[in-house]
Amino acid sequence: MSNQIARRPGLGRLAAGSLVLSFGLLLAGCGGMPTNRSMNSVHQPVIERVNYTLDVRTDGSGLGSGEQGRLAGWFEAMGLKYGDRIFVDDPSGNPAVRSAVEAVAGRYGLILTEGAPVTDGYVDAGNARIVIARTKASVPGCPDWSAHNDFNPNNGLTSNYGCATNANIAAMVANPEDLVHGAQSTGKTTVMSASKAIEAYRSATPTGGNTVAATSSKAN
């Protein structure tokens, strides 16, 4: 009997320890519980703008000798593309400089943007600064599996909700700035944004009777 009585305190301590451990695991599991009860993802695209600059020599007729070729080489090296914005910071205000830069940018289907962003340093006399403003979109924090608990009494969205959709949109959008304020029409057709759809329509090969060509002929 004395031996049985001596064992009881040990059993009590063991049971209490197991209870504390179980309670601790329960609290740890609740720490990863989904808490977002809205229909919106907490992971949204973030837009970042980077400015690239090139100083070129100018003269009365526009760009200096050889500078137009140098500018074209810089545009080529930068991989100028739709969505890039080009500015000319010319202290002289000579319209011939802007026209010369616009002629090179036109080879990429781009036009110059009015004004110029603030850049480091200053433009020396007899020079003009060409600025390429490029934006990129990304979704930080994705993928996110931090809320990995199946216990979800709040009926919240998973922590990774929206990561795939928003990351794909950020990767595919031609001009990331459209994610901020939408595309703004200038009244002119932008070749780089319109030619793909037109070319796909014109080069489409009919695959059966229910085609665009067949529908158009009936309408006529």
C-alpha positions in Angstrom: 0.0 0.0 0.0 2.8 2.4 0.8 4.4 1.8 -2.6 1.1 2.6 -4.4 0.7 5.8 -2.4 4.3 6.9 -3.3 3.6 6.5 -7.0 0.6 8.8 -7.1 2.4 12.1 -7.0 4.5 11.0 -10.0 1.5 10.0 -12.0 -0.2 13.4 -11.1 2.9 15.3 -12.4 2.9 13.2 -15.6 -0.7 13.9 -16.3 -0.3 17.6 -15.6 2.7 17.7 -17.9 0.8 16.0 -20.7 -2.1 18.4 -20.3 0.2 21.5 -20.5 1.9 20.0 -23.6 -1.4 19.4 -25.3 -2.6 22.9 -24.5 0.6 24.4 -25.8 0.3 22.5 -29.1 -3.3 23.7 -29.4 -2.3 27.3 -29.0 0.6 26.9 -31.5 -1.8 25.5 -34.0 -4.2 28.4 -33.6 -1.3 30.8 -34.4 -1.5 29.7 -38.0 -5.2 30.1 -38.3 -6.5 32.1 -41.4 -7.8 35.5 -40.3 -8.7 37.2 -43.6 -12.5 37.0 -43.8 -12.8 39.4 -46.8 -13.0 38.4 -50.4 -9.7 40.2 -51.3 -6.2 38.9 -51.2 -3.8 40.5 -48.9 -1.1 40.0 -51.6 -1.5 42.7 -54.2 0.8 43.7 -57.0 3.4 46.4 -56.1 4.5 48.8 -58.8 8.1 50.0 -58.8 9.5 52.7 -61.2 13.2 52.9 -62.1 14.7 55.8 -64.1 17.6 55.2 -66.5 19.5 58.2 -68.0 21.8 59.0 -70.8 23.4 62.5 -71.4 23.9 63.4 -75.1 25.6 66.3 -76.8 23.4 68.8 -78.6 23.9 71.5 -81.2 21.7 74.0 -83.0 20.4 71.4 -85.4 19.5 68.9 -82.7 21.8 66.1 -81.5 25.5 66.4 -82.0 27.5 64.4 -84.5 27.2 60.6 -83.8 24.9 61.1 -80.9 21.8 59.8 -82.7 23.6 56.5 -83.4 24.7 56.4 -79.8 21.2 57.0 -78.6 19.9 54.2 -80.8 22.5 51.9 -79.4 21.4 52.7 -75.9 17.8 52.1 -76.6 18.7 48.8 -78.2 20.8 47.8 -75.2 18.0 48.8 -72.8 15.5 46.6 -74.7 13.1 49.5 -75.1 9.6 48.2 -75.1 5.9 49.1 -74.7 5.3 50.5 -71.3 8.5 52.4 -71.2 8.2 56.2 -71.0 10.8 58.5 -72.6 11.5 62.0 -71.4 13.9 64.7 -72.7 15.5 67.0 -70.2 17.0 69.8 -72.4 17.9 73.0 -70.7 18.2 74.8 -74.0 14.6 74.1 -74.9 15.6 73.5 -78.6 12.7 71.8 -80.3 15.1 70.2 -82.8 16.6 68.1 -80.0 13.2 66.7 -79.0 12.5 66.0 -82.7 15.7 64.1 -83.1 15.1 61.9 -80.0 11.5 61.3 -81.1 12.7 60.0 -84.5 14.8 57.4 -82.8 12.1 56.4 -80.3 9.6 56.1 -83.2 11.5 53.1 -84.4 10.1 51.3 -81.3 6.6 52.5 -81.7 7.0 54.9 -78.8 6.4 58.7 -78.4 8.0 61.1 -76.0 6.2 62.0 -72.8 5.9 65.7 -71.8 8.0 67.0 -68.9 10.9 65.1 -67.2 11.3 63.4 -63.9 13.8 64.6 -61.3 17.1 62.8 -61.7 20.5 62.9 -59.8 22.9 65.6 -60.7 22.4 68.3 -63.3 22.6 68.6 -67.1 25.7 70.4 -68.3 25.4 73.1 -70.9 25.4 71.8 -74.4 23.9 68.5 -73.3 20.4 67.0 -73.0 19.4 64.1 -70.7 17.3 61.3 -72.1 15.3 59.5 -69.4 13.7 56.0 -69.7 11.1 55.5 -66.9 10.5 51.8 -66.6 8.0 50.2 -64.3 7.8 46.7 -63.1 5.1 44.8 -61.1 5.6 42.1 -58.5 3.7 40.5 -55.6 5.9 40.4 -52.5 5.5 37.6 -50.0 4.2 35.0 -52.5 3.8 32.1 -52.1 2.6 32.4 -48.6 1.8 29.2 -46.6 2.1 30.7 -43.2 -1.5 29.9 -42.2 -1.3 26.1 -42.7 -3.7 25.0 -40.1 -6.8 23.1 -41.2 -8.7 24.4 -38.1 -10.5 27.4 -39.5 -13.5 28.5 -37.4 -13.3 32.0 -38.7 -14.0 30.8 -42.2 -11.0 32.9 -43.4 -9.2 32.8 -46.7 -5.9 30.9 -46.9 -2.8 33.0 -46.6 -1.8 32.1 -50.1 -5.2 33.2 -51.6 -4.7 35.4 -54.7 -0.9 34.7 -55.0 -1.2 32.8 -58.3 -3.7 35.1 -60.0 -2.0 38.4 -59.0 1.5 37.1 -59.7 0.4 36.0 -63.2 -1.2 39.4 -63.9 1.9 41.3 -62.7 4.0 39.1 -64.9 1.8 39.4 -68.1 0.6 43.0 -68.0 2.2 44.9 -70.9 2.4 48.2 -69.0 2.5 47.8 -65.2 1.3 51.3 -64.7 -2.1 50.2 -66.0 -2.5 48.3 -62.7 -2.5 51.7 -60.8 -4.7 54.0 -62.9 -5.8 51.9 -66.0 -4.9 52.6 -69.6 -5.5 56.2 -70.7 -6.4 56.8 -74.4 -4.5 59.5 -76.2 -6.6 59.3 -79.3 -3.8 57.6 -81.2 -3.2 53.9 -82.0 -0.2 52.5 -80.2 1.4 50.1 -82.6 2.9 47.8 -79.9 -0.4 47.3 -78.1 -2.7 47.0 -81.1 -0.7 45.0 -83.7 -0.7 41.7 -81.8 -4.4 41.4 -81.7 -4.8 42.5 -85.4 -2.1 40.2 -86.6 -3.7 37.3 -84.7 -7.1 38.0 -86.3 -5.7 38.3 -89.8 -3.5 35.2 -89.6 -6.2 33.0 -88.0 -6.8 29.8 -90.0 -10.4 28.5 -90.1 -10.7 25.2 -88.4 -14.4 24.4 -89.1 -17.7 25.7 -90.2 -18.3 27.8 -87.1 -15.6 30.4 -87.7 -15.3 34.1 -87.8 -15.0 34.1 -91.6 -18.2 32.0 -92.0 -20.1 34.2 -89.6 -19.0 37.4 -91.4 -20.0 36.1 -94.8 -23.6 35.3 -93.5 -23.9 38.7 -92.0 -23.1 40.3 -95.4 
